[in-house]
Amino acid sequence: MRALLQRVTNASVTVNGKILSQIDAGLLVLVCAMDGDDDATAQKLANKVSKLRLFADDAGKTNRSILDTGGQALVVSQFTLAADTSRGNRPGFSRAAPPDIGRTLYEAFADNLSDLGIPTQRGQFGADMAVALINDGPMTLWLGTDD
C-alpha cells in the first residue's frame, strides 16, 4: 500500500456539495492499495502511521505520534498514488489493486487506525471528492509498505 500523509490543522471531504467528513488537528491520509496487497499490508501501514512521530513535543521537536497527541485522521482513497509515469506523458494505473480489493483494503486500513485508538473519518471510495486542508508545517510524508 502507499500513503501520502499530511499533518493538518483541519481537513474535510465534500461530495456533491455536502461535507461528508471533517477533522481538526491530525493527519489527512491519502491511501492506495497496490496489486498484491492484503489485510496484513493494511494493518502494517496503519501501525506505521499510528506510531510515526510527526507532531511537536513541548520542546518543539517532532517526537509525538498522532496517538500521543490525540489527533484525528481523515482517510481518503487515492488510486492515483499508484501512477506509473516511466513511459510517456500519460500515467498508468495498472499497479493499483482492482477496485473491489482496493475498497476492501481502504476500509481495512481505516478500521485498523480506528481500532488503534485514532478517531478516524473517511472519504467516499470511488467518489469525485473535494478535499480541503490546511497543511500544518507544512509536513507531508510519502509511505509505502514495500519500502
PEKA-V249418 format. One record per residue. N is the residue number from 0. RES is the residue in one letter. PHI is phi as a letter, one per 20 degrees, with the letter a starting at -180 (NA if undefined). Layout:
# PEKA-V249418
[[N;RES;PHI] [N;RES;PHI]]
This chain:
# PEKA-V249418
[[0;M;NA] [1;R;c] [2;A;b] [3;L;d] [4;L;d] [5;Q;c] [6;R;f] [7;V;c] [8;T;e] [9;N;a] [10;A;b] [11;S;b] [12;V;c] [13;T;d] [14;V;c] [15;N;l] [16;G;m] [17;K;d] [18;I;f] [19;L;e] [20;S;b] [21;Q;b] [22;I;c] [23;D;e] [24;A;g] [25;G;r] [26;L;c] [27;L;e] [28;V;d] [29;L;e] [30;V;c] [31;C;c] [32;A;e] [33;M;d] [34;D;g] [35;G;n] [36;D;f] [37;D;b] [38;D;g] [39;A;f] [40;T;f] [41;A;f] [42;Q;f] [43;K;g] [44;L;f] [45;A;f] [46;N;f] [47;K;f] [48;V;f] [49;S;f] [50;K;d] [51;L;f] [52;R;e] [53;L;d] [54;F;d] [55;A;f] [56;D;e] [57;D;f] [58;A;e] [59;G;n] [60;K;e] [61;T;f] [62;N;d] [63;R;d] [64;S;e] [65;I;f] [66;L;f] [67;D;f] [68;T;e] [69;G;m] [70;G;f] [71;Q;d] [72;A;c] [73;L;d] [74;V;d] [75;V;c] [76;S;f] [77;Q;b] [78;F;f] [79;T;f] [80;L;f] [81;A;e] [82;A;g] [83;D;d] [84;T;d] [85;S;f] [86;R;c] [87;G;m] [88;N;d] [89;R;d] [90;P;f] [91;G;d] [92;F;c] [93;S;f] [94;R;e] [95;A;f] [96;A;f] [97;P;g] [98;P;g] [99;D;f] [100;I;f] [101;G;g] [102;R;f] [103;T;g] [104;L;f] [105;Y;g] [106;E;f] [107;A;f] [108;F;g] [109;A;f] [110;D;f] [111;N;f] [112;L;f] [113;S;f] [114;D;f] [115;L;f] [116;G;o] [117;I;e] [118;P;g] [119;T;c] [120;Q;d] [121;R;c] [122;G;e] [123;Q;d] [124;F;g] [125;G;m] [126;A;e] [127;D;e] [128;M;d] [129;A;d] [130;V;d] [131;A;d] [132;L;b] [133;I;d] [134;N;f] [135;D;e] [136;G;p] [137;P;f] [138;M;c] [139;T;c] [140;L;c] [141;W;d] [142;L;c] [143;G;c] [144;T;f] [145;D;e] [146;D;f]]
